Amino acid sequence: MRKHLICLLLCSLAGGLFFSLPTMVQGLAQENLPPGESVVAALALGGLGGPLLYLWRRLANRPNGQELEAARHFRELYQRTPVMLHSIDAGGRLVSVSDCWLETLGYRREEVIGHPLTEFMTEGSRQTAETLTLPELFTTGQVKDVACQLVKKHGEVIDALLSAVAERDRGGNIRRSLAVVTDVTERRRSEQEIEKLAYYDTLTGLPNRSLFQDRLSQAMAQAHREGAGVGLMFLDLDRFKSINDTLGHATGDRLLQVVANRLKKCVREGDTVARLGGDEFVIISTDFTHHQDPVAFAKRLLRVVGQPVQFDGREFVTTASIGIAIYPNDGADVSTLIGNADFAMYHAKELGRNTYQFFSAEMNARALEKLNLETSLRQALKRGELFLVYQPQLDLASGRITGVEALARWRHPEKGLIPPEKFIPIAEETGLILPLGEWVLRTACAQARAWQAAGVPGLRIAVNVSARQFNHPEFLETVERILQETGLDPNLLELELTESIVMENVQDAIMTLTDLKVRNIHLAIDDFGTGYSSLTYLKHFPIDRIKIAQEFVRDIPNDADDAAIVEAILAMAGSLNLEVIAEGVERKDQLGFLHQRRCKEMQGYYFARPMPAEQLAEIFSRGLAREPACLYEG
Ligand SMILES: Nc1nc2c(ncn2[C@@H]2O[C@@H]3COP(=O)(O)O[C@H]4[C@@H](O)[C@H](n5cnc6c(=O)[nH]c(N)nc65)O[C@@H]4COP(=O)(O)O[C@H]3[C@H]2O)c(=O)[nH]1
């Protein structure tokens, strides 16, 4: 009010002067009025005109009702719109904010108005705003979709996109700006999630195969430019499948997470540890040839992975096999380098696991040989190059041969005799084990039937069954058909399965084993003790006997650990009412040890090596060279 009165007074004065001047000049010029009068008249006129002019001008500029309503409406819209809006002045201070702005960031209006906008940003965003965004806004007049991070009152950070336009006065100076802020925290989170799913392994958080291949090709391209090398380590956990099968997938998953963390801690910044799937990890090292000795690095990895793991009060140890390939010598492109590192890893496994191997040309030659073997194995069955040998199994008390194990042999036309350790894994890998296994089963059953017919009663024939055969949906029918075709009493057929086969899918295994058992087929667990079979499960398997693995028999009685294991297996089998046979008995001291612990059946070179059927027929008629019944007595 005071402001208006002062304005009115000043206008009266100014208006009086302004309007009186021409009157005064005219009066003086016409000399029809004395100067004093003309001044008074003029002042009076002017004094009235000034305020009138002022009032007219105020009324003319004053917003009308509609405009007032629009302004009020706009203000309300600005504040209540569910969008984060703010305005800053030329000094970057907040002059107004929308309610949504306040709600999102958790402030009250009086806590923000007059404060610099940058005060509500993270340090990084503050620097960007001060050096880039605000200068750009104040020079060009606008900024669009600038990414920034705002900090909520309680410290939480939100990701936002900020677009603003500047408002200038008539002189072209920036008066203030109006900005729209979009909270993109959720969107960013989903984008990151999508990226994570696409490029990272959900279980371990490590880069997955796609990201790994990307990084490897980048590392190789850079190494190519710089004339440097890239090391690739392919790491596979030993016997992980057995751990997974026996202790359950949840334990397997936890173990993979532990290994992933351990590997991450071993590598330098810039190196990549990725998980390709299953228990396969890869490490890209760009430092290999310069600072990092690959041998020392591989040893460190083995040491770190091999440290005991404790879950639920249970401790177990896992080891790894590592294959190493170095760019450019061992592969000029991504897939060759990976393939060769993988190949070297397999070689490390063959060497007994828990070790590392460099890829070499010699390995390449072995790979070729394997490929050749695979091709010839496909022909072997048709060409009749496969045959069976039989190894006797003895009952010590009676000294009788109670059974024989059928073992496959391959006589290659050029390479000569190829051991099963070499061709059975290839047959399993390629699926050839299905026709091969069927042929073995048929031949063995027919042979057992023939021995029976020749007057060797009650001789049981043991046949090895591979995982692929056992899991095949037609396995049961195949066995039944062969028994029918050959006429062999099912009770005289023993199927030997390894622990890992039955532990792979316990529920299915129990069903298949039960199906076999109800058909009166004898069932044995081969190489017992080398896997991770749990006693709880063993109780549920309808098996008849276990074969103590050669691995434990080899060093008894001298090796205290092996001796303890064998004793424990015998005791456990006794309490579960299972028959036991020890395999790989080569010496008298082994025989004595086993006999003392009431192991009744044995198989091994000490008594007889695997032999062709004709040779065995002779033994049936004249007996074994060593008579087991008297061996341990004397
Ligand atoms: N050092 C030593 N070794 C002894 C002694 N007594 C027996 N052996 C050997 O131990 C192996 C026992 O067979 P396996 O554990 O079933 O182990 C077998 C079995 O897993 C697999 N295999 C052999 N034939 C077949 C088959 O027809 N089908 C399948 N699926 N696997 C087979 O190949 C493996 C090796 O077979 P082989 O070379 O015939 O080796 C046989 C046998 O010759 C001994 O006193 N000392």
The ligand as an SDF file (V2000), in Angstrom:
LIG
                    3D

 46 52  0  0  0  0  0  0  0  0999 V2000
   45.6990 -103.9930  -12.3650 N   0  0  0  0  0  0  0  0  0  0  0  0
   44.8080 -104.9840  -12.2660 C   0  0  0  0  0  0  0  0  0  0  0  0
   43.7090 -104.9190  -13.0600 N   0  0  0  0  0  0  0  0  0  0  0  0
   42.8080 -105.9360  -12.9410 C   0  0  0  0  0  0  0  0  0  0  0  0
   42.9830 -107.0010  -12.0570 C   0  0  0  0  0  0  0  0  0  0  0  0
   41.9050 -107.8080  -12.1850 N   0  0  0  0  0  0  0  0  0  0  0  0
   41.1180 -107.2690  -13.1160 C   0  0  0  0  0  0  0  0  0  0  0  0
   41.6560 -106.1390  -13.5950 N   0  0  0  0  0  0  0  0  0  0  0  0
   41.1060 -105.2110  -14.5690 C   0  0  0  0  0  0  0  0  0  0  0  0
   40.2080 -104.3650  -13.9030 O   0  0  0  0  0  0  0  0  0  0  0  0
   39.1490 -104.0160  -14.7590 C   0  0  0  0  0  0  0  0  0  0  0  0
   37.8720 -104.3590  -14.1010 C   0  0  0  0  0  0  0  0  0  0  0  0
   36.8220 -103.9150  -14.8020 O   0  0  0  0  0  0  0  0  0  0  0  0
   35.9750 -102.6650  -14.4430 P   0  0  0  0  0  0  0  0  0  0  0  0
   36.2840 -102.1580  -13.0760 O   0  0  0  0  0  0  0  0  0  0  0  0
   34.5660 -103.0040  -14.7240 O   0  0  0  0  0  0  0  0  0  0  0  0
   36.5150 -101.5660  -15.4660 O   0  0  0  0  0  0  0  0  0  0  0  0
   36.2910 -101.7290  -16.8160 C   0  0  0  0  0  0  0  0  0  0  0  0
   34.9920 -101.1660  -17.2860 C   0  0  0  0  0  0  0  0  0  0  0  0
   34.6990  -99.9820  -16.5900 O   0  0  0  0  0  0  0  0  0  0  0  0
   35.2860 -100.7860  -18.7130 C   0  0  0  0  0  0  0  0  0  0  0  0
   34.7280 -101.8060  -19.5780 N   0  0  0  0  0  0  0  0  0  0  0  0
   35.3050 -102.9460  -20.0260 C   0  0  0  0  0  0  0  0  0  0  0  0
   34.4310 -103.6070  -20.7950 N   0  0  0  0  0  0  0  0  0  0  0  0
   33.2680 -102.8940  -20.8280 C   0  0  0  0  0  0  0  0  0  0  0  0
   31.9880 -103.0890  -21.4360 C   0  0  0  0  0  0  0  0  0  0  0  0
   31.7110 -104.0760  -22.0920 O   0  0  0  0  0  0  0  0  0  0  0  0
   31.0460 -102.1030  -21.2280 N   0  0  0  0  0  0  0  0  0  0  0  0
   31.3090 -101.0120  -20.4800 C   0  0  0  0  0  0  0  0  0  0  0  0
   30.3370 -100.1070  -20.3200 N   0  0  0  0  0  0  0  0  0  0  0  0
   32.4940 -100.8150  -19.8890 N   0  0  0  0  0  0  0  0  0  0  0  0
   33.4630 -101.7560  -20.0480 C   0  0  0  0  0  0  0  0  0  0  0  0
   36.6550 -100.7170  -18.8820 O   0  0  0  0  0  0  0  0  0  0  0  0
   37.2680 -100.8920  -17.6110 C   0  0  0  0  0  0  0  0  0  0  0  0
   38.6120 -101.5370  -17.7620 C   0  0  0  0  0  0  0  0  0  0  0  0
   38.4660 -102.7960  -18.2340 O   0  0  0  0  0  0  0  0  0  0  0  0
   39.7100 -103.7430  -18.3620 P   0  0  0  0  0  0  0  0  0  0  0  0
   40.8400 -103.0310  -19.0170 O   0  0  0  0  0  0  0  0  0  0  0  0
   39.2590 -104.9970  -18.9630 O   0  0  0  0  0  0  0  0  0  0  0  0
   40.1420 -103.9180  -16.8730 O   0  0  0  0  0  0  0  0  0  0  0  0
   39.3810 -104.7690  -16.0450 C   0  0  0  0  0  0  0  0  0  0  0  0
   40.2630 -105.8930  -15.5920 C   0  0  0  0  0  0  0  0  0  0  0  0
   41.0670 -106.4230  -16.6190 O   0  0  0  0  0  0  0  0  0  0  0  0
   44.1550 -107.0200  -11.2370 C   0  0  0  0  0  0  0  0  0  0  0  0
   44.3740 -107.9110  -10.4200 O   0  0  0  0  0  0  0  0  0  0  0  0
   45.0040 -105.9620  -11.3940 N   0  0  0  0  0  0  0  0  0  0  0  0
  1  2  1  0
  2  3  2  0
  2 46  1  0
  3  4  1  0
  4  5  2  0
  4  8  1  0
  5  6  1  0
  5 44  1  0
  6  7  2  0
  7  8  1  0
  8  9  1  0
  9 10  1  0
  9 42  1  0
 10 11  1  0
 11 12  1  0
 11 41  1  0
 12 13  1  0
 13 14  1  0
 14 15  2  0
 14 16  1  0
 14 17  1  0
 17 18  1  0
 18 19  1  0
 18 34  1  0
 19 20  1  0
 19 21  1  0
 21 22  1  0
 21 33  1  0
 22 23  1  0
 22 32  1  0
 23 24  2  0
 24 25  1  0
 25 26  1  0
 25 32  2  0
 26 27  2  0
 26 28  1  0
 28 29  1  0
 29 30  1  0
 29 31  2  0
 31 32  1  0
 33 34  1  0
 34 35  1  0
 35 36  1  0
 36 37  1  0
 37 38  2  0
 37 39  1  0
 37 40  1  0
 40 41  1  0
 41 42  1  0
 42 43  1  0
 44 45  2  0
 44 46  1  0
M  END
$$$$
